[in-house]
Amino acid sequence: MEEAQGTMTEPKTIGALKEAGYKVISVKQEMRKNLIQKLKEKKNIFELFKKISYYHKELLINDFGHEEESAAKLINKIFKEWKELKKEFIKILDKIKKAWKEEKKSKLELGYFG
């Protein structure tokens, strides 16, 4: 892709696409790649919620015993982990937000037949 005055221009010909490094793959390969990506994303979301559920149960169990020292250790442990989990949640929520915008746009484009 060429740069003109600091902006990227899209390739307009097959030759320009090839020059830009675009690789042609079959529809089947593209669908397989997309499916694998979606499965990985679902697995990541599941693992994230599994961790949160685990910490929720840990806090509940700790609440019944309520020893202040163990509660403080658990809260510190969860807080440290939360900093990383929060980043993952933000990524997921951004993808969801983007998907909703794209879905809304595509429904608007369908018009009468949507």
Secondary structure, 3 states (H helix, E strand, C coil): CCEECCEECCCCCHHHHHHCCCCCCCHHHHHHHHHHHHHHHHHHHHHHHHHHHHHHHHHHHHHHHCCHHHHHHHHHHHHHHHHHHHHHHHHHHHHHHHHHHHHHHHHHHHHHHC
